[in-house]
Amino acid sequence: MYLGAAAATWLFEAVNPAGVAWLRQLGAAVFLLAWRRPKRIAWRGRALLLATAFGVVTAGMNVLFYEAIARLPLGTAVALEFVGPVFVAAIGSRTARDVVALLFVVGGVVLIADVQLSGSALGVFFALAAAAAWAGYILLGKRVANAGNGVDSLAVGFVMATLLLSPLALGTGEAWGSARLLVLGLGVGLLSTVVPYVLDQIVLRRVGQAKFAILLALLPVTATATGLVVLGQVPSVAEAIGILAVVAGVALRSPDERASNRSAEPPS
């Protein structure tokens, strides 16, 4: 997932973040269509509307996330983005455990934001906006899952989002003149969307949703490690404490709430 995000940052010198996000959508749509070839019913009526809404929200989340990581370290942006799913879990629960989890996350976000506001307030804004989009993704993702269309809806949604957000392709001009940049851009769709989605399904079948949801706590750590090793982004002490606080908050969420929300966790 975050190797794909790291690859996306390499493109930012030639393609703007929104353009990279559009290339990611295009790549994911191409790969998923080649693999699944959705049935005709997936392109009609309510199924099409739901898939389109799902795809557009997902694409918007990716655009905002890429705008964030263009301005913030990868691990920091991912930790801030976790406000979305944790907030959804908190408003759906009344347990003391979830209240404590929310406090950990809020405390971590405050630490991270305090470090970054002086350097990139806009980056913090984009990361928190991506968090709001992630919350919307979770709510729509539940409806898609309940509809039982699975990967077909994902493929249709990404095709429609690619078409509807095609104006963003104006920021990809330089990529079309370079085979390397184009392959890298489309490859981000494979690395950050297609492969993580397939792996999610394999792991969920083997360990179940409740246990798999706990692994969410590894995502900010994985992102931070990838940013450190691949991009040379070293977190400050305050950022590291903030990221660990977010991890603790995610891990503390009640199992039932985590399981229900993880069914729609996005491949960032």
C-alpha positions in Angstrom: 0.0 0.0 0.0 2.6 2.6 1.1 5.2 1.5 -1.4 2.6 2.7 -3.9 2.2 5.9 -2.0 6.0 6.4 -1.9 6.1 5.8 -5.7 3.4 8.5 -6.0 5.6 11.0 -4.3 8.3 10.4 -6.9 5.9 11.5 -9.6 5.1 14.8 -7.9 8.0 16.6 -9.5 6.5 16.0 -13.0 2.8 15.5 -12.2 0.7 17.4 -9.7 -0.8 15.3 -6.8 -4.4 15.4 -8.2 -3.0 14.2 -11.5 -1.2 11.3 -9.8 -4.4 10.4 -8.0 -6.2 10.4 -11.4 -3.6 8.1 -12.9 -4.0 5.8 -9.9 -7.8 5.6 -10.6 -7.1 5.0 -14.3 -4.6 2.2 -13.5 -6.9 0.6 -11.0 -9.9 0.7 -13.4 -7.9 -0.8 -16.3 -6.5 -3.6 -14.1 -9.8 -4.4 -12.5 -11.7 -4.4 -15.8 -9.2 -6.7 -17.3 -9.5 -9.0 -14.4 -13.2 -9.0 -13.5 -15.2 -7.8 -16.6 -18.3 -6.8 -14.5 -21.7 -8.2 -15.5 -24.2 -6.0 -17.3 -26.3 -5.6 -14.2 -23.5 -3.8 -12.4 -23.8 -1.0 -15.1 -27.5 -0.3 -14.5 -29.8 1.4 -12.1 -29.2 1.6 -8.4 -26.1 -0.6 -8.6 -24.5 1.9 -11.0 -25.4 4.9 -8.9 -24.1 3.3 -5.7 -20.9 2.2 -7.4 -20.4 5.6 -8.9 -20.8 7.4 -5.6 -18.4 4.9 -4.0 -15.9 5.4 -6.7 -16.1 9.2 -6.6 -15.7 9.4 -2.8 -12.7 7.0 -3.0 -11.1 9.0 -5.8 -11.7 12.2 -3.8 -10.1 10.6 -0.7 -7.1 9.7 -2.8 -6.7 13.2 -4.3 -6.8 14.7 -0.8 -4.4 12.1 0.5 -1.9 12.8 -2.3 -2.2 16.5 -1.7 -1.4 15.8 1.9 1.7 13.6 1.3 3.0 16.2 -1.1 3.3 18.5 1.9 3.7 16.1 4.9 5.7 13.0 5.8 3.9 9.8 4.7 3.5 8.5 8.3 2.2 11.8 9.6 -0.4 12.1 6.8 -1.6 8.5 7.4 -1.9 9.1 11.2 -4.0 12.2 10.6 -6.1 10.4 8.1 -7.1 7.9 10.8 -9.3 10.5 12.4 -12.0 9.4 9.9 -12.5 5.7 10.7 -11.9 6.3 14.4 -14.6 9.0 14.5 -17.1 6.7 12.7 -16.3 4.0 15.3 -16.7 6.5 18.2 -20.1 7.9 17.2 -21.4 4.4 16.8 -20.3 3.2 20.2 -20.9 4.2 23.8 -18.3 2.0 25.5 -15.6 3.5 27.8 -13.0 1.7 25.7 -13.9 3.6 22.6 -13.9 6.9 24.4 -10.4 6.2 25.6 -9.4 5.2 22.1 -10.8 8.5 20.7 -8.8 10.4 23.3 -5.6 8.7 22.2 -6.3 9.5 18.6 -7.2 13.1 19.3 -4.1 13.6 21.5 -1.9 12.1 18.7 -3.5 14.3 16.1 -2.9 17.4 18.3 0.7 16.5 18.7 1.2 15.9 15.0 -0.7 19.0 14.0 1.2 21.1 16.5 4.5 20.0 14.8 3.2 20.5 11.3 1.1 23.6 11.4 4.1 25.9 11.3 5.6 24.0 8.3 2.5 23.0 6.3 -0.9 24.0 7.7 -2.3 23.2 4.2 -0.9 19.7 4.4 -2.7 19.2 7.7 -5.9 20.5 6.2 -5.7 18.1 3.2 -5.0 15.1 5.6 -8.0 15.9 7.8 -10.1 16.4 4.7 -9.0 13.0 3.5 -10.0 11.7 6.9 -13.5 13.0 6.4 -13.6 11.4 2.9 -12.5 8.1 4.5 -15.5 8.3 6.9 -17.7 8.8 3.9 -16.0 5.8 2.2 -16.7 3.6 5.2 -20.4 4.5 5.1 -20.7 3.9 1.4 -18.5 0.9 1.5 -20.9 -0.8 3.9 -23.8 -0.3 1.5 -21.7 -1.7 -1.4 -20.7 -4.7 0.7 -24.4 -5.3 1.7 -25.4 -5.1 -2.0 -23.2 -8.1 -2.6 -21.5 -6.8 -5.8 -18.0 -6.9 -4.4 -15.1 -6.3 -6.9 -17.6 -5.7 -9.7 -18.8 -2.5 -7.9 -15.2 -1.5 -7.3 -14.3 -1.8 -11.0 -17.5 0.0 -12.1 -17.0 2.7 -9.5 -13.4 3.4 -10.5 -14.3 3.5 -14.2 -17.0 6.1 -13.5 -14.8 8.1 -11.1 -12.0 8.2 -13.7 -14.5 9.6 -16.3 -16.2 12.1 -14.0 -12.9 13.4 -12.7 -11.2 13.4 -16.1 -10.5 17.2 -15.8 -7.8 16.2 -13.3 -6.0 14.6 -16.3 -5.0 18.1 -17.3 -2.3 17.8 -14.6 -0.8 14.6 -16.1 0.5 16.1 -19.4 4.2 15.4 -18.8 3.5 11.7 -17.9 2.1 11.0 -21.4 5.4 12.0 -23.0 7.4 9.6 -20.8 6.8 5.8 -20.8 8.6 5.6 -17.4 6.3 8.1 -15.8 3.2 6.6 -17.3 4.1 3.1 -16.2 4.9 4.4 -12.7 1.6 6.3 -12.5 -0.5 3.3 -13.6 1.6 1.1 -11.4 0.5 3.1 -8.4 -3.0 2.0 -9.1 -1.9 -1.6 -9.1 0.2 -1.2 -5.9 -2.1 1.0 -3.9 -5.5 -0.2 -5.0 -5.7 -3.6 -6.8 -3.1 -5.6 -4.9 -4.1 -4.4 -1.4 -7.8 -5.1 -2.1 -7.1 -8.7 -3.2 -4.8 -9.2 -0.2 -7.5 -7.8 2.1 -9.9 -10.5 0.8 -7.4 -13.3 1.3 -6.5 -12.3 4.8 -10.1 -11.6 5.8 -11.1 -15.2 4.7 -8.3 -16.7 6.7 -8.5 -14.7 10.0 -11.9 -13.1 10.0 -12.9 -9.4 10.2 -12.5 -8.9 14.0 -8.9 -10.1 14.1 -7.9 -8.4 10.8 -9.3 -5.1 12.0 -6.7 -5.0 14.8 -4.1 -5.0 12.1 -5.3 -1.5 11.2 -3.0 -0.3 14.0 0.0 -1.3 11.9 -0.8 1.1 9.0 0.6 4.4 10.5 3.7 2.4 11.6 4.1 0.8 8.1 3.7 4.2 6.5 6.3 5.8 8.8 8.7 3.0 8.2 8.2 3.2 4.4 8.7 7.0 4.5 11.9 6.5 6.5 13.4 3.7 4.3 12.2 4.7 0.9 11.9 8.5 1.1 14.3 9.3 3.9 11.6 11.0 6.0 12.7 11.0 9.7 9.8 11.8 12.1 10.5 14.2 15.0 10.1 13.0 18.6 6.7 14.7 18.9 5.5 13.3 15.5 6.6 9.8 16.6 4.7 10.1 19.9 1.7 11.3 18.0 1.8 8.5 15.5 2.1 5.9 18.4 -0.9 7.5 20.1 -3.0 7.1 17.0 -1.8 3.5 16.7 -2.8 2.9 20.4 -6.2 4.5 19.8 -6.9 2.3 16.7 -5.8 -0.8 18.6 -8.1 0.0 21.6 -11.3 0.3 19.5 -13.9 -2.3 20.6 -13.7 -5.4 18.5 -17.3 -5.4 17.3 -17.0 -1.8 16.1 -13.7 -2.4 14.4 -15.0 -5.4 12.6 -18.0 -3.6 11.2 -16.0 -0.6 10.0 -13.1 -2.6 8.6 -15.3 -4.1 5.9 -14.9 -0.9 4.0 -11.3 0.1 4.9 -9.7 1.7 1.8 -6.5 0.8 0.1 -4.7 4.2 0.6 
